[in-house]
Amino acid sequence: MKKMFILIMLGMFSVSLFAYSDSDMDGVDDSRDKCPNTPLTDLVDINGCTKKSLVSPHHFDIIIGANYAGSNYASLNQTDTYSSSLQVDYYYKNFSLQASTSYYKTDGDGYSETGMNDSFVGASYQFKPTKELSLRIGAGALLPTYDTSLNNNNTDYTASLNVSYTLGKVNLFGGYIYTMINDDDIAGTVAYQNTNAFSGGLGYYVTNKLYLSGAYNTSDSIYTGVEKIRTVSAYGYYSISQHWFSTFSYAYGLSDSASDNAASIKLGYYF
């Protein structure tokens, strides 16, 4: 009799186990879960709907890079510039902050120079009018950490607008940057001007880890009387893991005022 009672109780317990189902493991039975598939990092109410996310809305990334630019203007010897760069970004929802700097070494025929390039600090905000359309506005400052004899010694300011439209795996994008150049002219030697820069291109999500794009870019020179800087460029982004990622880019100069070839490879960590 005792054995029969134990078997009956075990049977009832096993039936109750099989009757209980919680697919998203939030502690609420599927039959009562009004918000299925909630993330494991969410706290839920009695209906299974998110009350609070345990994932912080604050994120950062750190990116280091190696860069190269080579030029061979008609009136100058071949010069090769190598630089190492550091970039730090902060993200809060649709808002972001950025700071970047780099150290360069330029070699030419009988000529060599090393030092810091100008550094950049800026902020941007992203709008999403639709699921496919993204607008990003930004503002920043170019800090005069680049030391030259041409009076490039004042802070310049930038304003930018970027547009991106994604349909399936295809991404169309364009951008505009206005830079207010505050450097002092040198009479009879150099005169500075504010600049406008435009870019546009096409990207493609090859996989959920790899993104490739190509673009056309044009910008005024900061020096008056110099032709526009025109390039075509290729860019790639690869997600190595949840935290690690890498980017690579190449640009080919279409005008004498642009570097003949420029390339970079960068490694980043997101947390």
N, C-alpha and C positions, 0 to 999 in steps of 0.2 A: 504494500500500500504506500509505504514511504517512497519507494523508488518511482512508483507511478506519479506521485505528487511532484517529485523533482522533475521528471520528464515533462509533465504538463507545464510547469513553470518555465523550464528552459525553452519549450516550444513557443510559449506566449512571448518570452523575452526576445527570441530570435525573430518572430514575426514583427514585433515592434521595431526592431532594428532595421529590418528590410523595409518597413513602412516609412521610416524617416529618411528624407533626402534633402541634402543641403549642398547644391552644386557649386555655389560660390563661397562656401565655408565661412559665412558671416554669422552663423549661429541661429539663423531663422529658416525654418522648414520651407522648402520650395513651394509648398501648397499655400503658404501665407506670405511669401516673399513678393512684395509689390515692385521691388527694384532688383531684378536678377543681375548677375554678373558684376556686382560691385567689387572694386579692387580689394585685395587682402589688407591694404594699408588704410582702409576707411573704417571709422566707427559708425555703426548703423543703429537705427531706432528699432522699435518692435515690429515695424513693417519691412525691415531689411533695407531701408533707404539711408543714404549717407547723412550723418549728422556732422562729421568732422573728418577731414583727411589728415592722416598722420605724416604725410609727405610734406616736407617744408617747401613753401613757394619760393624760397631763396636758393639760387643756384649760382655757381661760379665755374669758370674754366680758365685754364692757364695754357698758353700756346707758345711754343718755341719754334723758331724757323731758321732755315739757311737759305740765303738768296744770292742771286747772281744777275748782273747786268753788264752787257758788253756793247760798246759803241765804237763806230769808226766813221766819224763825220768826214766829209770831203776835205775839210781844211785842217783836220786834227789827226793825230796818230790814234791807233787802237788803244782803248782803255778798258780795263776789266775791273769791275767793282764787286766785291764779295761783302756780304753783311750777315750778321746774326741778329735775330729779332726776338723780342719778348712782348707778349700781349696778355692782358688780364681782363676778363669780362665778368660783370655781375648782372644777374637776371632776376627780376621780380615780376612775375606774370607777364604783361606785355611791355614792361619797361626794362631798359638795359643801360649799363654804364660800361665804358671801355677806356683802357689806357694802354698805350703801346710806345715802344722805343726800339732803337736798333743801333748797332755799332758797325761801322763800315771800314773797309780797306780798299783803296783804289790804286791800281798799278798801271802805268803807261810807259812809253819810251822815255827813259830817263826821268820818270816822275813817279812819286809814291806819296800817298796821304792816308791817314787814319783819323778816326774821330767819331763822334756821335752825329747821327742824323737828327732832324727835328723830331720831337716827341709829340704824341697826340693824346688828348683827353676829350671825351665826348659822351653824349647821352642820346638815346633814341626811344621812340614809342611806336608800337605797331598797332594798326587798326585792321580789323577783319570784317569789312562790310558784308561779305559773303564767305561761304566755305572755300570757294576757289580763289577769291581776290584778297590780296594782302597789301596794305600801304604802310610804309615806315617813314617817319620823319625824324630828322636828327640835327644836332647842332654840336659843334666842338671847337677846340682851340688847338692850333699848332704852336707848341712852345719852342722858342729859339735855342734849342740845345745844339744846333749845328753852327759851328764857329767858322766864319769865313771873313774875308777882307772886303766883302761887297755889301756891307751894312744889312745883312740878313739877321738883324738883331732884335726884331720886334715880334710880338705875338700876333699871329694871323688867326682869323675866325672863319668857320665853315658852317654852311647850312645845307641839308641834303633831303632829297625825297626819292624813295625807291618804291617801285610798283612790281608786284609779282602776281601772275595768274596761272594757276595750275589746273589742268584738266587731265585726269587720269595720271599717266606717267610723264606727260609733257608739261614743261614749265616755260612760260614767256615772261621776260623781265626787262625792266629798264630803270635807269637812274639819272639823277641830276645832282650836281654839287656846285655850289657857289662858294668861292673863297675870297674873303676880303684880305688883301695883301697890305700890310701896314709897314713894310720895310722902307727904309729911307733911300731915295734916289741919290745917285752919285753923278753930279753934273758932268756931262761929256763922256761918261763911262757906261752907266746903266740906269734905266728907268723901269720901275715896277708897275704892274697893273693888276686889278682884280681879275679873277678867272672864272670861266664857266666850263663845266665838264659834263659830257653826256655819254651814256653807254646803253646798249641794248643787246639782247641776245636770246638764245634758246637753250633750254636745259632738258635733260631726260633722266628719269630715275631708272637706271638699268636694273637694279635690285633694290631691296629695302635697305641695303648697306652702301650701295654705290650710286653716286649722282655725278653726271658729267654735263658740262655746258660749254658753249662758245659765244663770244661777244665781240662787238665792234665798239671801240672807245675813241673819243676825241676830246681834247682839252686845250684851252688857251695856255700859252706859256706865261709864266709870271713876268717875263721880260717883254717890254713893248718892242714891236718890230720883228719878232720871231714868229715863224709859221706855227700853226696849230700842231699839237702833238697827237698823232693818230696811230692807233695800234689795233691789231686783232689778237684775241686771247682765247686760251682754253683753260678750263678749270675742272678740278675733280675733288670730290669729298668722299671719304671712305670711313665707315663706322667699324672700328676694329672690335670693340666690345661695348658693354653698357656705358663705360666711362671713357675709354680711349678712342681717339679718332685722328685722322690725318687728312691733310689737304695738299694738293699740288697744282701748280699753275705755270703757264708759259705764255709769253706775249711776244709778238713779232712787230717791229716798227715799220710803219708805212710812210713815215715822213722823216726828213733829215733831223728834225728836232727830237725824235724819239730814239730810245736805245734800240740798237739793231735786234738784240735778243735779251729777254729777261725771263728768269725762271726762279721758282721757289718751291720748297717742300717744307711742310710744317707738321708738328706732332702736338696734339692737345689732349688734355685730361679734363673731363667734365664731372662736377660733383655738386 
